[in-house]
């Protein structure tokens, strides 16, 4: 786990670019693959809000337009290993 949802300390890299690198380089998932994995996990864990993720929101996370993922997504991301 690389701690994408943790706050940035000591001037470290923002979590959005780290998420993109983890998704793209480590997992080799497209944004749609990533969405599919999160939605599948949300469905399995009965986390209804997590099933509403789309590539638009993932893109906003990765560009930093959203400062950090909403509370419903944090445990799902952590469960995936991000």
C-alpha positions in Angstrom: 0.0 0.0 0.0 1.4 3.4 -1.0 -0.9 5.5 1.1 -2.6 7.5 -1.6 -5.3 8.7 0.7 -3.0 9.9 3.5 -2.4 13.6 3.8 0.7 15.0 2.2 3.5 15.6 4.7 6.9 17.3 4.4 6.2 18.6 0.9 5.6 15.2 -0.7 4.0 14.6 -4.0 0.2 15.1 -4.0 -1.9 12.0 -3.9 -3.5 12.6 -7.3 -0.3 12.1 -9.3 0.6 9.2 -7.1 -2.8 7.6 -7.8 -2.3 8.0 -11.5 1.2 6.5 -11.3 0.0 3.6 -9.1 -3.0 2.9 -11.4 -1.0 3.3 -14.7 2.4 1.9 -13.9 1.9 -0.5 -11.0 -1.4 -2.0 -11.8 -1.4 -1.2 -15.5 -5.1 -0.3 -15.4 -6.8 2.3 -17.6 -9.1 4.7 -15.8 -12.0 2.5 -16.8 -10.3 -0.6 -15.5 -9.7 1.2 -12.2 -13.4 2.3 -12.0 -14.5 -1.2 -12.7 -12.3 -2.5 -9.8 -13.6 0.1 -7.4 -17.2 -0.5 -8.4 -16.9 -4.3 -8.2 -15.4 -4.0 -4.7 -18.0 -1.5 -3.6 -20.7 -3.8 -4.8 -19.1 -6.8 -2.9 -18.9 -4.7 0.3 -22.4 -3.2 -0.2 -21.0 0.3 -0.3 -23.6 1.9 -2.5 -22.0 5.3 -3.0 -18.8 3.6 -4.2 -20.7 2.1 -7.1 -21.2 5.6 -8.6 -17.6 6.2 -9.5 -16.8 7.1 -13.1 -13.7 8.0 -15.2 -14.6 11.7 -14.9 -14.2 11.7 -11.2 -11.0 9.6 -11.4 -9.6 12.2 -13.8 -10.4 14.9 -11.3 -8.7 13.0 -8.5 -5.6 12.5 -10.7 -5.3 16.1 -11.8 -5.8 17.4 -8.3 -9.1 19.1 -9.1 -10.4 17.2 -6.1 -8.2 17.5 -3.0 -8.8 14.1 -1.7 -11.4 11.3 -2.3 -14.7 11.5 -0.6 -15.0 9.4 2.6 -17.0 6.6 0.8 -14.1 5.9 -1.5 -11.2 6.0 0.9 -11.7 2.5 2.4 -12.2 1.1 -1.1 -9.0 2.6 -2.4 -7.1 1.3 0.6 -8.6 -2.1 0.1 -7.3 -2.1 -3.5 -3.9 -1.3 -2.2 -3.6 2.3 -3.2 
